[in-house]
């Protein structure tokens, strides 16, 4: 038979104090004396009493829960980002409720409206697309604080944390051009999200600045999976030698995996047979030989920055937009033609 859970009244009887006194101790009220705190804490420990967060939420009007909607939890960026978030949120007494939309715009919307319906305090959003009027309306209706993660939703009173993808890819492309490359392929994901659009912008800006024609260097976008990246890379590498790229920039984790798998299957070595730059520096890339050139960002710092922005908004500060840097690191796979 299941033992009934202890109540706040049980704690009060055990400690020999009023229910209101237990409540003051549990909520760290300054009027609670040292002796009362000891008695109540002793009773709480002995009875294994655990406050009901739902009841507390009804009393205070806050849940101390912040929702997070991400497009793909299998992406290591989000797992590291969440570590940074939770370190900050825990110190301020908040918990994180995570929902995965599995790269589905309709799921984004249902997760957002679902979180709003359970009266959480705030929401972080890294949606599958930022091209949705329905999402803009849903965000506008939400009564709590919102921080957008690397997405662009215009004219909303929300906080935003962005990565400077354009500059990182610009520097990588510029370096490859200076190494003599003229036919460079950027393979990237969907333009429905900001990171892809910004990577394309940085890529094209480098060609504009160099005055080199980029007619054969149009970004290949919409590559949303490892298998699609493998197929796109194979198609490029099977082109006649004069049209074949001498360098590839992979715009995202799935693209990197697919492109490298294809090159391996074709017997091609990055840095020897083709130059290669990966956007986002993954742990397994660091142990590969030759060492893969990367455009990287600090995933954990992105999360802690977003969490600190959220805490500031929850304490009355105005929303702001924060742009975090990306870093191009030339390694063994950025080689002259």
N, C-alpha and C positions, 0 to 999 in steps of 0.2 A: 504494500500500500504506500502511495506517495505521501511523504510528509508535507503538511501544509506550509506554505511560505510564511515567514515571519512578517508582521506588519509594523508600521511605525508605532502603533499603540502597544504592541508587545515589547518594543524597545523601551518605551516610556515606563511601562510597569516594571520591567527588569531593572532599569536605572533608577527607579523611584523618583521620576520627574514628570512634568507635564508634557503632553504631546507637542505643544508649542515650543518647549525647551529643546526637544529632540530636533525639531525642524530648524531652530536657530543654529544648533551645532552642525547639522548636516549642510547647511547653506553658508557656513563660515561667518555667521553674524557676529559683529564685534562685541555685542552685549553678553555673549556666552562666557561664563567664568571658566577658569582653568579646571576647577574641580568638577564642574558640570560636563565639560568636554571629556574628561577622563572617564566619568561614569557612563556617559552616552557611548563613547567609543568602545568601552569595555562590553557594554550590552550588545552593540552592533556586531562585534567580533564573536561573542559567545552565541548569539542567535543566527549568525551568518545572514544578517539582514542586508538586503540590496534594494536601494531606493528604486521606485518605479519611474523610469524616465518619461513615460507617457503622462503620468499624473503630474510630474514636475512641469512638463511642457504646458499642460493646461493651466497650471497656477501662474507660471512666469510669462507665458506667451512666446517662449523661445524653446527650440528643440535641442540646440547645441549640435545640430547635424547639418552638414553641408553636402549637397549632392554633386556628383561628378559624372557627366556623360561623355564618353570617349567613343571614337569611331571604330577602334579595333584594339582590344586588350592584348592581342597576341603581339602587337608592336612593342618592342623593348623600350622605345621612347616613353611610352605611357607608364610602364611599370617603374622605371627609374624616376620619372616625374612625380609619381604618387609618393615615393619614399620622401622626396623633398617636401611635398605638401604635408604629409602626415607628421613629420618632425615639427613643423611650425604649428599646425593646427592643434596637436596634442598639448603643446605648452599653453595654449589659450583655452583649453577645455572643450575643443570641438572634435567631433568624429566625422569620418568621410564615408559617404554611401556611394558606391561606384556602380555605374550601369554601362553596359556595352551595347552600342547600337549596331555592331557587326556590319559597318559600312553600308547602312541602309537609311536613307533620308526619312522615310516614314517612321522607322524605329526611333530615330533622333527625336522626332516630334512627340511620339507616344511616351518616350522616357522623360522628356522635358515636362510634359503636362502631368505625367504620373507623379513626378517628384513635387511639382507645385501643389498637387492635391493632398499630399501628406504633411503639408505645413512645415517643411524644412526651412532653415534660416536663409540659405543662400545656395547658389548653383555655379559650378564651373562647367564650361561648355567647350568641347573639342569635337564639333559635329562633323558628319560625313560630307556636308556641303554648307557653304555660306551664301548660296544663291537660292534663298527660299523666303518668300514673303510670309508664309505660314509660320516659319520659325521666328521671324522678326515680330510678328503679332503676339506669339506665345511668350517671347522674352519680355515684350512690353507689358503684358498682363501680369507677369510674376511680380509679387509685392516685395520680395527680398532682394538682396544684393546679387549681382551677376558679374562674373569675370569670364571673358572670352579668351580662349587659348589658341593663339595662332590662326585666328579666323577674322574676317572683316564683315561686320554687320554695321551698316551706315546708320547714323543719326539715332543711336540708342544710348541712354545714360548708363553705360556699363563700364567696368574696368576691362582693360585689354593687355595681354602680355603677348608679344610677338618675337619671333626670331628673325634676324636680318639675313634671310636666305639669299637675297639678291646679291649682296656684297660678297658673300663667300663664293658663290658660283661665278660671279664676275672676276674675282681674283684667280680662281682656278682656270677659267677660260683664257684670261689674259696671259697667265703663265704658259699655258699650252701653245698659244699663238706665238709667244716670244721664243718658244722652243722649236718653232718652225712648222707647227701643225696648221693646216688650212681646212682640212675636212674633219670636223669634230662633231660627234653625235651626242646630243643630250637626250637621254631616255628618261621620261618622268611620268608621274602618276596623273591623276585627274585634275583638270583645271577648275573643278568645282570647289577646290580649297586653295587658300592663300599660298601655302608653301610651294606648290607647283607653279603658280602664276609668278611668284617672285623669283624662283630659280630660272624660269624662262626669261624673265626681264633681265636678270644679271648676265645671263648667257648672251642675249642679243645685244646688250649694252657694250659688252667687251668687243664684239665684232664691229659695232658702229664706231667705237672709239679708235679701232685699229685701221679703219678705212678698207678693210678686207671684205670682199663680197661674201655674204653668208647665205647665198641662194641654196647651196647644198648642205647648209647647217641649220635647217629649220628644226626646232625641237620636236621630238616624237612624244606626244602626250597621250593620256588615257590608258597607260600601262598600269593596271591596278592589281596585278598578281605576279608571283614568281614565274608562272608558266608563260604569261604574256610577255614578260621581260626576256625570258629565254628565247621565245619565238622572234621577238623584235631584234634581238642581238644576232640571231642566226641569219635573219634576212639581211641585215646590214653587212655581216661578214661574208656573205655569199655574193655580194655585188662585185662587178668587175673591178680590178685593182685600182683603176683611176678614180672610181666613185666610192670605193670602200673607205670608211673612216680610219684615220690613223690614231684617233683618241676617242674614248667614250667617257662621258660624265653620267653617272647613274644617280637619278634624282629620287632617292628614297631607299629604305631598307629592303623591301621586296624586290625592287628593281636591281639593286646590287646583287642580291642572292641569285636571281635569275640570270643576270648578265654574266656573272662569274662562272656559274654552272655551265652556261653555253660555251664560254671560252675554253673551259677545261675539257668539255666533250669534243671540241674541235681541235684540241691539241695546241691551243694558243696560250702563251704565257704573258700576262700583264707586265708591262715594263720592258719586255723583250720584243714581242710581236705587235703589241698595241699598248699605247699609254691608257691609263685608267684612273679616274677619280671617283670616289664614292661620297655621296652626301650622307652624312651621319656616320660616326665612327663607332663601330660595334666591337665588343671585346674580342671576338674571333678574328676580326680584321687585324688586330694588333699582333697576333701571333703568326699571321700568314707571311710567307716568304715567296717572292719579294714583298716588301712592305707596301701596302696600298695607300696611295695619296687620298686624303679625305678633306671634306668640308664638314667640320664638326660643330656641335653645340653642347653645352653642359646641361644634360637632361635634368639632373637633380636640382641644379640651381634654377632652372626654369620653373620647376614645381614649387620650390621655396619662395621664389619671387612672386608667383601667383598667389600663394597662400598669405604672404605678408601683405600684399595688396588687398586681398579679401578681408583680412583682419582689420586693416585700417578703414575700409569702407564700413564694416560692421560697427566700428566705434565712432562713426560720424564723419570720416574724411571723404572728400569728393573722389569720384572715380578718375583714373588717369590711364594713359597708354604708355607702356614700357616696352622699349625695343632692346632686345638682348643680342649680343654679337654672335656671329659664326666665325670660325677660324679655318682658313685654308692651310693645310700642312702638306707641303710637297715632299713625297717620299720616293721610294724606288720606282714607282710606276708612272711618274711624270718624267718622261725621257724625250730627248730630241728625236725628230723624225729620222 
